[in-house]
Amino acid sequence: MLISVIWASVNFYMHPGWTSGWLIVVSLALLVLAFLSRVNAIRVQDRVIRLEELLRYQKVLTAELLQKSEALSKGQIIALRFAPDEELSSLVWQVAEGNLSKPVEIKKAIKNWRSDTLRV
C-alpha cells in the first residue's frame, strides 16, 4: 500500500491531473484501511488475552492474589500469559508488590514458557 501511495505521488508529479490526483486519494485511503485493520485486530487480540487471563486467574490464584491482580496493567497481563500455572502465583505476587513492573522484566522472570501460537 505504501508503494502504491509513492507511485501515485510520483505519477501525479509527472502527469498532474484529476485522475492522478484521485489515485493518490484512493491509495492513501487503502493505506489507512490496511493500517486500521491491523490495529483493530491487535486490539481485539489483547482484549481476548485479558479475558482469558482473567478466567485463568480465577481458577489458579488465591482470593487475595486475585484481588491484587485487578491492579495489573494491560502490558503486565499480556506478559504474564506466557507463565505456566505453577509460576503464575509467584509472578503475580512479585508484580503486585512492585518487584517486576515492565513486561520485559516479567518475561525474563518466567522459567518455563507457555507458548502462544494463536496470535493474530
C-alpha positions, -999 to 999 in steps of 0.1 A, spaced: 0 0 0 28 24 8 44 17 -26 11 25 -42 10 58 -24 45 66 -35 38 55 -71 6 76 -72 25 106 -59 53 103 -85 26 98 -112 8 129 -101 41 149 -101 49 137 -136 14 140 -150 -7 163 -129 -45 160 -133 -77 149 -117 -72 112 -124 -37 110 -110 -48 132 -80 -77 108 -74 -53 79 -75 -34 95 -46 -66 98 -25 -76 62 -32 -40 50 -24 -40 69 9 -74 56 18 -63 20 12 -31 26 32 -52 39 62 -76 10 58 -48 -15 59 -32 1 90 -65 4 109 -75 -32 101 -42 -44 116 -45 -21 147 -81 -33 153 -70 -70 151 -43 -64 177 -67 -46 200 -92 -75 198 -64 -99 204 -53 -80 235 -89 -79 248 -92 -117 243 -59 -122 261 -72 -101 291 -104 -121 292 -86 -155 290 -61 -145 317 -89 -132 340 -106 -166 337 -73 -183 343 -66 -161 374 -99 -170 389 -90 -207 385 -54 -206 397 -49 -176 421 -60 -173 457 -87 -147 466 -60 -123 479 -39 -125 447 -70 -123 425 -79 -90 442 -43 -78 437 -43 -88 401 -70 -63 393 -44 -35 395 -22 -51 368 -18 -31 336 -27 -45 301 10 -50 293 17 -69 325 -13 -92 319 -2 -98 284 34 -106 296 20 -130 323 2 -151 297 34 -169 290 38 -181 326 27 -216 334 1 -221 362 28 -233 386 47 -200 383 17 -177 379 10 -170 416 46 -160 425 49 -138 394 16 -120 401 27 -115 437 60 -100 425 43 -77 400 17 -66 426 45 -59 451 63 -38 425 93 -61 422 85 -66 385 68 -38 366 78 -38 330 66 -66 306 102 -73 296 111 -80 332 81 -102 337 90 -123 306 126 -127 318 114 -139 352 94 -168 336 113 -201 338 91 -225 318 74 -207 289 39 -215 278 38 -209 240 12 -187 224 9 -199 188 -25 -184 182 -15 -147 178 -31 -127 150 
